[in-house]
Amino acid sequence: MTYQPTIEEIKRLRDVTDAPMMDCRKALAEANGDADRARQLLLERGAAQAQKKAERAANEGLVASYIHTGGKIGVLVEVNSETDFVARSPKFAELARDVAMHIAAMSPKYVDRAGVPAEVVNRVREELRADVPTNKPPEIAEKIVEGKLNKWYEESVLLEQRFVKDDEITVADRISAAVGALGENIRVRRFAKFALGEE
């Protein structure tokens, strides 16, 4: 007999993931009631859905803002969706605000890896290469550099950063969950962070 989740379990999972009720029910049944495993299943499905929808044009959306308490840090972020209908939904507005708040807290420099200029990647790679002990064989040294470069991406690129409201997921995971819940391609197009007195 397959596991039948209770309505309370389904609601709890939905509150955490924003996934549709039926998806939460199905994930809990598959995970035999293990909420963490069910959450992971929903994240994987959201990522798969996001992958499928990634090629679809996302030309609607909204510009969200976040002003940190005290008014010394502010962020503007453009988040795109496929339709104006989704862009006007409360879930989309919440996602856009979450992303803006994350940017205020974590100060990413780029939206994604593709947005990092080649000269910046080359400069960072050279700086990292200079830190590797010279007694390492070249292939090991290169692996060390690539590992450190990936770590740099995780710190500098918005989509790869750990999400400020839940460090078990990345910002990309948070967006994928919204794609799963809203059924459209969603992407962050650009952002700007302003800090009082900074250039």
C-alpha positions in Angstrom: 0.0 0.0 0.0 1.4 3.4 -0.9 1.8 6.2 1.6 -1.1 8.6 1.9 0.0 12.0 3.2 -2.3 14.0 5.5 -3.7 17.3 4.5 -1.5 19.0 7.2 1.7 17.4 5.7 0.7 18.6 2.3 0.0 22.2 3.5 3.3 22.3 5.4 5.2 21.2 2.3 3.3 23.7 0.2 4.1 26.6 2.6 7.8 25.8 2.3 7.9 25.2 -1.5 5.0 27.2 -3.0 4.4 24.1 -5.2 0.8 23.2 -6.2 -1.1 21.0 -3.7 -1.3 18.0 -6.0 2.5 18.1 -6.7 3.1 18.3 -2.9 0.8 15.3 -2.3 2.5 13.3 -5.1 6.0 14.1 -3.8 5.1 13.2 -0.2 3.6 9.9 -1.4 6.7 9.1 -3.4 9.0 10.0 -0.4 6.9 7.9 2.0 6.2 10.9 4.1 9.8 12.2 4.3 9.3 15.9 4.0 13.0 16.7 3.2 13.0 14.1 0.4 9.7 15.4 -0.9 11.1 18.9 -1.0 14.1 17.6 -2.9 11.9 15.9 -5.4 9.9 19.1 -5.9 13.2 21.1 -6.4 14.4 18.5 -9.0 11.1 18.7 -10.9 11.1 22.5 -10.8 14.6 22.5 -12.2 13.5 20.0 -14.9 10.5 22.2 -15.8 12.7 25.3 -15.8 15.1 23.6 -18.2 12.2 22.7 -20.6 10.8 26.2 -20.5 14.2 28.0 -20.7 14.0 28.5 -24.5 10.6 30.1 -24.3 10.6 33.9 -24.6 10.1 35.8 -21.4 9.4 39.4 -22.3 6.9 40.3 -19.7 7.6 40.7 -16.0 8.2 43.5 -13.6 10.8 45.6 -11.9 10.9 45.0 -8.2 12.6 47.1 -5.5 13.9 46.4 -2.1 15.0 49.2 0.3 16.8 47.9 3.4 15.8 49.2 6.8 17.3 52.6 7.3 17.3 53.4 3.6 21.0 53.0 3.0 20.9 50.1 0.6 18.4 49.7 -2.3 18.0 47.3 -5.1 16.2 47.3 -8.4 15.8 44.0 -10.2 14.0 43.1 -13.5 12.4 39.6 -13.4 10.8 38.4 -16.6 8.0 36.0 -17.3 6.2 34.8 -20.4 2.9 36.5 -19.8 1.6 39.7 -18.1 -0.9 37.4 -16.3 1.8 35.6 -14.4 3.8 38.9 -13.9 0.8 40.3 -12.0 0.4 37.3 -9.7 1.2 37.6 -6.0 3.6 34.6 -6.2 5.6 36.3 -9.0 5.8 39.6 -7.0 7.0 37.6 -4.0 9.7 35.9 -6.0 10.9 39.2 -7.5 11.0 40.8 -4.0 12.8 37.8 -2.6 15.4 38.1 -5.4 15.8 41.9 -4.7 16.2 41.2 -1.0 18.8 38.5 -1.7 20.8 41.0 -3.9 20.7 43.6 -1.1 22.1 41.0 1.4 24.6 39.1 -0.8 25.9 41.7 -3.3 26.3 39.4 -6.4 28.2 41.0 -9.3 26.6 39.1 -12.3 23.3 37.4 -13.0 24.8 34.2 -14.4 28.0 32.7 -15.6 27.3 33.8 -19.2 27.2 37.4 -18.0 30.7 37.4 -16.6 33.0 39.1 -19.1 35.8 36.8 -20.5 38.5 39.3 -19.3 37.1 39.0 -15.7 37.2 35.2 -15.8 40.7 35.3 -17.2 41.9 37.8 -14.6 40.3 35.7 -11.7 41.8 32.5 -13.1 45.3 34.0 -13.2 45.0 35.3 -9.7 43.9 31.9 -8.5 46.7 30.2 -10.5 49.2 32.4 -8.7 48.0 31.0 -5.3 48.6 27.4 -6.3 51.9 26.0 -4.9 54.4 25.6 -7.8 55.3 22.1 -6.8 52.0 20.7 -8.0 51.8 18.8 -11.3 50.2 21.0 -14.0 47.0 18.8 -14.3 46.5 18.9 -10.4 47.2 22.7 -10.4 44.6 23.2 -13.1 42.0 21.1 -11.1 42.7 23.3 -8.1 42.2 26.5 -10.1 38.9 25.2 -11.6 37.6 24.3 -8.2 38.5 27.7 -6.8 37.0 29.4 -9.9 33.7 27.5 -9.3 33.8 28.7 -5.7 34.3 32.3 -7.0 31.2 31.8 -9.3 29.2 30.6 -6.3 30.1 33.8 -4.4 29.8 36.3 -7.3 27.0 35.0 -9.6 23.4 35.6 -8.4 21.9 32.3 -9.7 24.6 30.3 -8.0 24.6 31.9 -4.6 22.9 30.2 -1.7 19.5 31.8 -1.3 19.5 34.2 1.7 16.2 33.0 3.1 17.1 29.3 2.8 20.7 28.4 2.5 19.9 24.8 1.5 19.0 26.0 -2.0 20.4 28.4 -4.6 18.7 31.4 -6.1 18.4 29.3 -9.3 16.5 26.7 -7.2 14.2 29.3 -5.8 13.4 30.5 -9.4 13.0 26.9 -10.6 10.4 26.3 -7.8 8.5 29.4 -9.0 8.6 28.0 -12.6 7.1 24.8 -11.3 4.4 26.7 -9.4 3.6 29.3 -12.1 4.2 27.1 -15.2 6.2 29.7 -17.2 9.8 30.5 -18.0 11.1 33.0 -15.5 14.5 34.7 -15.6 16.3 37.5 -13.9 17.4 39.9 -16.7 19.4 42.5 -14.7 19.8 44.2 -11.4 21.3 47.3 -9.8 22.3 47.7 -6.2 22.8 51.1 -4.6 24.6 51.6 -1.3 24.8 55.1 0.2 28.2 56.6 -0.4 29.5 53.8 -2.6 30.6 54.4 -6.2 
